[in-house]
Amino acid sequence: MKESNLIECLEQRANLQPTATVFASDTQSTTFAELHRRTNQLANALVSLDVGPGSRVAILTKSAGDCAQLVLAAMKIGAVCVPVNWRLGVEEIRFAIKDSGARVVVTDAEFSDRVAQASSSDVARVFLTGGGWFAGFDDRLAPRAISPDDEAVHIYSSGTTGRPKGVVLTHRGLMSSCQATAHAWALDQDCVLGHVLPTFHIAGLLVLLFPVYVGCRCVTFREFQPDAFLAALSEEKITHVLLVPAMISFLLARPACRTLSFKSLRRMAYAGSPITEPVLQAAMEVFDCDFSQIYGLTEVSGVVTTLTPEDHRGDAHLLRSAGRPMQRAALRIVDPVALADVEEGRVGEVWIRSDRNFKAYWQNPQATQEAYPEGRDADGGWFRSGDAGYLKDGYLFLSDRIKDMIVSGGENIYPAEVENTLMKHPDVADGAVIGVPDPVWGESVKACVVLRPGAAANEAELIAFMRERIAHFKCPKTVDFVPALPRTESGKLLKRDLRAPYWVGHERSIN
């Protein structure tokens, strides 16, 4: 098959495998033919709401199937789906809707109150997930020409200044990610994917697109419940899963993992945060399948490097690496100040060249230009990842985050955004947010706070204050009160010095 985009893939699957199941959950099963018809109906419904090429359609849902339908339906008419993190607060949701200019918002009923508060009169309509509101529309739709560089999806990824940036990905980038991952994981029509990641992250979205590209079945879950997921791994004959390490830890903690059979499982891939050697070794013993690691970013359509099953069975030193570049990706390590390449083995900023590189930061040409200091080219251009690491024998070793990002349980948390909220508390004179080691989540958020003279705010009060204003997963789990924060003479905060005592005996790295 020579399809150039995912809509062509869906059309071919609907013709060649009309009765084959593409998505299955505990409440519904959808065939390729049904998915094709429903996305046509949904596309026609969106057109009736004045949604067309370039229009944004936002969605907040735990339903992987509903998210996939809206993404594909929008693609069919040249519109762009904006998956929004349903864990966000009202103000954060309002920003995503307003900044993207979404004309329509589709939401699960449980988030409808927050969406109603966040939506302005500029939004055309708000609809609940499910097919009721678009079921009466025509299930036929004239094909629309799609260019590889047309906008395909729009995902918000928080920036270091605290202002989220809309990352615009192309059809070319998504197809490239599907092709590279299908090759790396040996995906075929006989595979069964297990989908349990949130669809507002690029990893969760990609796993939804793989079955459309490959022609296989995908078993989806609204939420990650370890016992239910373990049962499905055994009973649904799932062959491939992508998890964050915290999920693997939770699975290993359940007694059922020692009694159920996972003989159908071929590959367990992990991404999003570091995995400890004891957890990895236990998982390899319990699940007895191939393991692989993925390193990627939203800006590179999710996949950059992979540590293969062969690497996992080889030199133990390689388990500290993020692997080697996947198909159609190349890496450079660059001095972040001089912008010159550094020699092998020396730490610098990771630069990535790939046809999966994002098109632009939405309505932010300055940030886009800064991300591509050498400009774009036919192969995607060199993108500044903001991650620090080095190359050795072709393997990428990640050592820190140039932009101080915290990765907790697969969630990217940028300290500046959290610090902006922390500093609004009247008792806080100075404060900083860092990531500290966490045996379950990889890292957890800690606030280091200098109180104003005479102030008496305590840890619980500060955490509660922040939880009222931003998403709970971004809030500190702990607060340390300190007499002063380490700063240079010019006032620049020395976060490396602030983090150092907490990381004694640990290797701070990202995957």
Steps between C-alpha positions, in 0.01 A plus 500: 500500500633843397277733699646844569278592795283336764171582324615301198597221740154500655330494161713204389436312823125560469513351148736210568409417863147635546393257773831492687493668842713810537398615852357289780408606853288359779196682356548509123671339203562688176595358160703682237189546286306641795786734588509626141123564496489663844787734423318600179188578705702694755682690226168601343370608840808718550455658156143589600653694791719702262810293574730476200865499392721636776220514759577366846279248681582434867430177688518400865440129537613183670359301208772400257244404237325838514832681478606294197168572327530875546866510393424308181176686426676834530776378268240407237386862466836667552420602858732435794416321824633644826508235776486688832626360829184427699703515822544876462317767695239735354746782424742260330221351288379848414847590376519195270155566353558874453858475375417230246189685383295180520153543353370177648580317823412134548516374857411213728205575727722493809700799368204695361471738797866600476473538122187714536685729741805510273317559171422848374242623254763467229463120516225390265368203696587250771399137445530183704704207374305217342322484167160636596549855375644407162327164434243652262755643258590345165760222523636587157767764449684613189876435537715807558858534378750500790853633465770333714584834658141591586425547870371179658477541879564777751627398845582730790837446664582727793790739455768603746347846535177347625306588183400179318599477136286342233710248307371458146581163343461403136357202313852419386623495859225273629540258209876492555450419869259220413740358242806522724328345800332225296843407368668518842229296673434258213130593494270315261128429455513213749617724784271616778589831662413588857420870541497649849683834460316835504422621150600861570865386497672424170581143612137421575388657174755308295395162639148584375634564151712184475202265439372726223841488335573130560148355480501332842270500804540735796350430843432830676447597863349820641731488799797303621384245757781250562289191567270562204794567272683186613186296431473651153866426425418137571149465358500735200819353356665842494838483325641855533470769767659837566510604866672749724728339762266593787230286338737206478578541870129495584448184293787325676349589838180306427488130599329415170818574308650183650206272420367605160643388168639762264613263227343716225702807600784556256626845597476741789630844412554775754547874468441830672722470808795301634460135595705351781703186442310297767164586340627417153653170608183397685284592201719302261464198729123529555388585148766297319485702177713742302555843654580824325533861602385806306637851538300770332337840527173650387698722262639195320161326469589277791790281393873570462708210634440145613685255722428165338428158655850396393642798688307396810655155485850631436743723689338620824660840443264554206199492732605850608466626144198609298611290204579591142306713250198337340432514125538842338639672810848636568662651810763762579638608834553876503645747747184693599688831522752484215258300281793287380510121488689335786713188485364154577458434869465864598167624634313762302152574373329231292404623154270289284448489126203302372205520265299457820603843630212732580383765258475794739407617845148628455497877445849528646749561218773617738493174698493304173805685369684444828425129477647489147803733515628368165159509337287225350587280203361204305606263778334699776785723614697475824276541805638604840351249744598676821627166633860447599694186418784346308559244227720194534530235229176624348302474825342803663553546874278766659640667808284795594242748383637824374162660560455344846195299401375247754364165378271341757316182401524591132366854552721789392498771767674831447610668826449857382126452466477349849728767645280775357210361701708442812616861505141625510466380860532805727731320746758400236800730460696277265449153359619242253365170372720201424470130428621259766537119485179301538505118506162475325469806274867544408487857627263691724453874530654678798472867586780677685355806668629807681222648716448869559603624846232412753311271259377165625380311192560125522547224243135392489379858459733575208416176319126561545544858370663373183254215447222757479675668209679244283470131416574278799771299322703819459481593868778425747467183701736644760621843610833580664538834680845650457663826618612591147523360148840464330544781250780663306605858566273604217206324663481196273367195683748211518258212460775247454633591846149489642437152359838350583439392864184314406672305222797368697527131414261532205560545129284781372412415143202497267369245253 
